[in-house]
Amino acid sequence: IDAILYHLHTLKGSAHMAGVQPIAVLASPLEKLCKEFKANLVSADAALVELLSDAVTLFEQGLQQLAYDPHAPIAGTDDFLQRLQHSLGGPF
């Protein structure tokens, strides 16, 4: 999980610095989730793996959008963030 945390932290910071909020909106709560799991020694289960896999898909969509509209919301982000919020047990 350390490698995931490192890369999410870097992605979050880079997205914020570049002003690409759709990527930052995804990376920030994912980083928080991974920190919570690490702090509480929670093992990655199938639900977390699925969540991370879905995040990769959304990040890929966001990267494709960079060429033509970097500030447009990434389709599916709201549903994903609701699932993520449920995994955290509350608002992020």
C-alpha positions in Angstrom: 0.0 0.0 0.0 3.0 2.3 0.5 3.6 2.4 -3.3 0.0 3.2 -4.0 0.0 6.0 -1.3 3.2 7.5 -2.8 1.8 7.6 -6.3 -1.6 8.9 -5.2 0.1 11.6 -3.2 2.2 12.6 -6.2 -0.8 12.5 -8.6 -2.9 14.6 -6.2 -0.2 17.2 -5.8 0.6 17.4 -9.5 -3.1 17.6 -10.5 -3.6 20.5 -7.9 -0.5 22.3 -9.1 -1.5 22.0 -12.8 -5.1 23.0 -12.0 -6.6 19.7 -13.3 -9.3 19.4 -10.7 -11.0 16.3 -12.2 -7.9 14.2 -11.5 -7.3 15.9 -8.1 -11.0 15.2 -7.1 -10.3 11.4 -7.6 -6.8 11.2 -6.2 -7.4 13.1 -2.9 -10.1 10.8 -1.4 -8.3 7.7 -2.7 -5.2 8.8 -0.9 -7.2 9.3 2.3 -8.7 5.8 1.9 -5.3 4.2 1.5 -4.0 6.1 4.6 -6.9 4.9 6.6 -6.4 1.3 5.5 -2.7 1.5 6.3 -3.2 3.2 9.7 -5.8 0.7 10.8 -4.0 -2.3 9.2 -6.9 -3.1 7.0 -6.1 -5.8 4.4 -7.1 -5.2 0.8 -10.2 -7.3 0.1 -12.0 -7.8 -3.2 -14.1 -4.7 -2.7 -11.0 -2.5 -2.3 -9.3 -4.1 -5.3 -12.5 -3.4 -7.4 -12.6 0.1 -6.2 -9.0 0.7 -7.1 -9.5 -0.9 -10.5 -12.5 1.4 -11.2 -10.3 4.3 -10.1 -7.7 3.3 -12.7 -10.4 3.4 -15.4 -11.5 6.8 -14.3 -7.9 8.1 -14.2 -7.4 6.8 -17.7 -10.5 8.6 -18.9 -9.3 11.8 -17.3 -5.9 11.5 -18.9 -7.5 11.1 -22.3 -9.6 14.2 -21.7 -6.5 16.2 -21.0 -5.9 16.7 -24.7 -9.3 18.3 -25.4 -10.9 19.4 -22.1 -8.8 19.0 -19.0 -11.3 20.7 -16.8 -14.3 18.7 -17.7 -15.7 16.3 -15.0 -14.8 12.7 -15.6 -18.0 10.7 -16.3 -18.7 8.3 -13.5 -16.8 10.3 -10.8 -19.9 11.1 -8.7 -20.9 7.5 -8.5 -17.4 6.4 -7.7 -17.0 9.0 -5.0 -20.2 7.8 -3.4 -18.8 4.2 -3.3 -15.6 5.6 -1.9 -17.4 7.5 0.8 -19.2 4.4 1.8 -15.9 2.6 2.0 -14.5 5.3 4.3 -17.6 5.1 6.5 -18.4 8.8 6.1 -17.7 12.0 4.2 -14.2 12.7 3.1 
